[in-house]
């Protein structure tokens, strides 16, 4: 298999892992005011993702770094074309990380409420913008023969992209609620289970609409089963959470998110950034890739370090696998 294909697949896997893992902690953060009745509930929710949220962001750093190293032209055009969404995502992630660290530093309800608002905004905004960004990636941007993006920022907010953004926001909220039903106990667990079951009635039609639209405009024959698996997995997840099978429900929603990412990257290939002005101007895995020597070195580096990162993250999830309850929350901050 050609190294350009291997690295396209590797980057697709990294983005898929990021969306699956960061998706549920985006959902947890955005649901903070929805599923909590007091500060103890909110601390239960935050503590459920406390040991893993920063590790999940390693997938983002790795995916962006791999894109820069393996496909520098893709990296340059994508970041210039999506500069506003990417800037907002970056600011939201920075604010969210600071809020997690600082909300408990002062024993003041007003102080905590302000940082909670930052957590909610820093979770909900990226959840929406990632969907907007990836939908536009499939749709394509206006580019000339020099691959300079000329798309106006307001063109990014088209119907297809807005549907993608609303879908990822809703899907991550559902994914996060299922995670909370798996990872917490008591009132938060009950509210999360109820929210997950009912929110599926909204998210499922959104997923059907977006998957169908994506398949119709850019899909390949093999991506149709992928789209179907994503929809079926989400429906199964909703049914399983109603039956209190939280572990299997979380697996199902993770599959739904993962298959949605596979649908997006499968619809792109062999392009990495289609041109809406002239298909001949599109960036492909061939004209956007680094030199073969660079890809070879990257492959050896990834072969050594990627298994170590995966092993460490799997270990951290195993260590912090137990449920978080109100009894675990100390009275003092």
N, C-alpha and C positions, 0 to 999 in steps of 0.2 A: 504493500500500500504506500502511496506517495506521502512524503512527510507533510506536505501542505494539507492533505486530507486528514492525516493523523492529528495535526495541530488544530484544525477546525473542530474535529470531534472532541479533542481535549478541552478546548475553550467552551464548547457547548456543554460538556459535562461539568465544568467548573461553574458556569452560570446556572446550570440546573441545580447543582448542589447549593449554591448561594440562595436561590429563590425558594427552595424547599426549606432550608434551615432558617434563613433570615425571615422568611415569610411568616412563620408562626410567632417569632418574637416581635415582628411588626404588629401582628394581630393582637398579641397580648398588650403591647404598649398602647395601641389605639383604643382598646377596650377598657382601659383603666377606669374611666368614669362611668362606664356602662354596667360593669359586673361587680362593682364594689359599693358597699354601703358606708364604710368608714375607713380610716387610715390603716387599720390592721388588715382589712381585705386588700387594700392597695399594696401593702407590703408583701402579702402572700403572693400576689400576682407578680410583682417585681422580682421577688426572690425565686420564683419558679424559673425565670430565665436568667437570673443573676450570674450563675456559673458558666453560661454558654453563649450569651449574646455577643460578647466581644470575640469569642472564637469563631462564631458564625461569620463575622465580618472579614475574617481571614480569607474566606472564599471569594469575597469581592476584590480584595487586594490582589489575590492570586490571579483571578480572572482578568482584571484590568492589566496587570503586569504581563501575563501571558499574551494578551492581545497586542500590547505594545512591542513585545519582543518578537513574536511570530508574524504578526501582520501590522507593521508600523503604519502603512498607508490607511488601513482600516481604522486604527486607533486615532490617527490624526483627523481623518474626515468625520468620524463618528463624534469625537469630542467637540470639534468645531461646529458641526451641525446641531448638536444637542447641548450647546454650552449653557443655555438657561436651565433646562431640566437637570443637567449634571451639577450645576452650581447650587441649585436649590436642594438637591439630594445631599450634596456634600455638607452644606450648612445645617441641614436637618439632622444628619448623622452626627455631626460634631456636637450640636446642641443636645441631642438625645444622650450621647455618651456622658457629657458633662452633667446632665440632669440626674442620671443614674447615680453618679458619684456624690453629688452635692445635696440631693433632696433631704438626706438624713443628717446633715452637718449641723443644722440649727433646730432646736426644739421649738418650732413655731408652726402652727397650722397654716398661716398665710404663706410662709416660706415654702412649705411642702406643696401647697396648692399651685403655686407659681411654677415650681419645677415639674409638677405633674402635668401641667398644661404644655410644657416644653416636650415632655415625653410623648404625650398624645400627638402633638403636631409633628414631632420628629419621627414618629412611627407611621402616622396616616399619610403624610405628604410623600415620603419615598414609596410607600405601598402603591399609591396612585401613579406617581411619576414613572416608576419602572414599567408599569403596563403601558403608559403613554409612549415611553421611549422604545420599547421593544415592538410595539405595534407599528410605529413609524419606521423602525428598522426593516420590517417586512414590507411595508408600503413603499419605502424608498424616499430619497431626497433628491432635490434638483442639483445636478452636478454637471460641470462641463468636462471636456476631454482631459483637462488637467486635474480632475477629481476634486476641485475646489467646490465646496458646498455653497449654493446660492439660495437655499430655501429660507424664506422669511420665517421668523420665530412663530408668528401667528399661524402659519400653515401647519405647524406641528399639532395644533388643536383641531384636527379634523374629526369627522364622525367616527371613523374606524379607530383612531388613536384614543379618543375619549372613551369609547366602549372598552378598549383594552385597559385603560386606566381604572375605570369603574370596576371592571371585572377583577383585576388584581387586588384592588382595595377590598372588595367584598370577599374574594377567595382567601386572602390573608386573614381577614377578620374571622372567617369560619375556621380556617386552619389553626389560628391562635386559640379560638374557643375550644376546639377539640383538644388541643395541647393542654389547656388549663383543666379540662375535665379529666385528663390523664394524669396530670402532675400535681393537682391540688386535691384538697378534701374539704368537706363542710359546705358552707353557703356558696363560696366561690365556685366550687365544682358543680353544684346544682344549677346555678345561674348560667354557667358556661355551657353545660349540657343542653339546657333549654334554648339558649341563644343559638348554639350550633344547629340544633334540629330545625328551628324555624328560619334561620337565615339561609339555609340551603334552598328554601323555596324561592328565594330571590336570586341567589348566586347561580343556581343550576340553569335557569333560562339564559342568564348572561353568558355562561360558559358555552351553552349550545349555540347562541347567536355569534359569539366571537370565533369559536372553532369552525362553525359553518362558513362564516365570512372569510376566514383565513384560508380554509381549504378551497373555497371557490375561487379566490383571487390568485393564490400562489402555491397551493398545495400540490403534492405529488401523489400518485396512487398509493404509495406505501404510508403516507401521512394520514390517510383517512382512518385506518384502524387505530392509529395513535390518538386522533381526536376522539374517536368513540370510546377508547379505553379511559381517557381523561374524564369524559362525561359520566361513564358508568361508575368509575371509581368514586367520583364525588357523590353520586346517588347512593352508592353502597356506604360511604362514610356517614352520610346523614342517617341512613337506616340503622347502622351499627351503633352510633352514639345514642340513638333512642333506646336501644336495647342494652345500654350500659356496657358495651364492648369497646371501651375507650382506646385500648391498645390497637385493635384492628381498625377502629375508626380513624385514628391518627395515621396509621399506615395507608389507609385508603385516600385520605386527603393529601398526604405527601405524594402518592402516586398521581393524583389529579394535577397537582402543581407541577410535578416533574414531567408528566406527559404533555402538559401545555407548553413547557419550555422546549421539549423535543419537537413539538409541532412547529413552533416558531423557527427554530434553527433548521429543521427539515425543510420548511418552506423557503428558507433563504438559499440553501445550498444549490449550486456551487457559488452563488453570489455571496458576498458578505455585506455589501451595501448597494442595493439597486439604485439606478438613476431613473428619475421620473421624466427627465427631459429627453434622453436617448439611451436605450438599453446598451448601446455600444460603450457608453461612458461608465457603466457599472463597475464597481470594484468586485473582483472575484478572488477566490483563494489563490489564483495564480499571479495576478498582477498586483496583489496587495501583500504578498508574502515576503519574508526576509530571504536572504541568500541560503542555499542548501546547507552550507557549512554552519551558519547560525542556527538553523533548525536542528541540525545534528547535535550540536553542543547543548541546546535547550533540552533535547530529548534525553540525553544522558543525565543532566542535572535534575530533570523532573523524575526520572526513573529512580534516583537516589533519595531525593527529599520528599516527594509526594507521599510515598507509603508511610514515612515517619510522621508527617502531618496528620494523615488519616488515622493512624494508630493512636496518636495522642488525643485527637478529638473524640474518637470512639471511647477511649479510656475515660475521658472527662464526662461523657454522657453516662457511662456505666457507674462511675463513682457517685454522681449526683442524680441517680435514677429514682430515689424515693420521693414520695409525695410531700409537698409543703402544706402545713396546716397552720391554723391560727395559734395553736399551742407552741409552734416553733418560733413565733415572733416574740422577741423580747420586749418588755415594756419600755425600756430606755432605748434611745437611738444611738 
